[in-house]
Amino acid sequence: MAAKFAKVQGLPELLSKLRDLHAPKTIDGIAYKGTFGSAKELKTLARENAMAMTEERSHALERSFAQKKIKVGFARGYTVGVRSGNKRPGDLPLGQGKNAGNDPYYWWWLEFGTIKGKVKRPGFGFYRTAIQTLQPKWLGQIQAAGMKAVLKAGNSALKRFGNGKATPK
């Protein structure tokens, strides 16, 4: 089974030190900027893997890869996945009319495989392959983006407060 989360060491300590400065918007911005590039790259590579490994004709799966901002307690970042089961009011049941084949509910079986009767059908593992490919460079990528965001926030604070006599807004 694929790992559900990838944890980056050192980021919580950095964010706790920044939290002491009482600048929550700055902290959120740094955390999101640090993880955005990695999440986007994972989504793109997983989509490419899925399209290369499957013969999916409706392109519903290709259109449904998504990343979403998350904010849980002090945790900030992005979640990457496949959107499925989003029926809008007035939609026809799956397999009928203009919505036929537009819901990639089947992505889970394509990723992890299934057992039908006594026949085991292995999954393609498009996310697992993407995670294994990208994981070695995530830490450096997140650190570089986080460092850039920290420096930008620091330079912004210097411009705003300059000699230290200004008061915060």
Steps between C-alpha positions, in 0.01 A plus 500: 500500500627849420605745767223748571725780625858609455640678805769767475733527797589843638205691357290484821791640703544786253129576505489495882786753513320716247177465699681669790522809278117515492469528121250227402450621140875496442528150648214371284655655190840342571349156565283508189776632274736237634272210415324626186769403249531146632123448503466635146782280373345191665160575344652550154715185510215284637272627221765421237552152650126431501461602137802291395396189699130492412288509187246739646302654213267752665787700657288532816792370705745740337278801578435395859851516649503784750689658785336684785626723780468345843502664841465262793602643835853631445557281192506681165555363153327331211324173444517338158240257370228422251160665524216261441135463587423868455142498379341835442125558539321389184774257388384175349612173659844379392503342157216714363488810282775760481646392837575145386856415591574835667544367855832324564364303798712207379836668567542313831490161325739621231747614767479210749349215300205281589392144556207391287387151590821303540691710248734763642555795270806701599483877498704729281633704794525834321518689832738249660735529202486880511570505876798265466640713218457838670554425869882531499487860378198621701696600809742719303219647294290587806802642684598718203148633450458553876834682523404724209166580667672569836749737334219677315306542825813627676574752226139615508523551878824697462339729242195545720674553835841619379678643805279325754309812605190426292203326659324204344170556321 
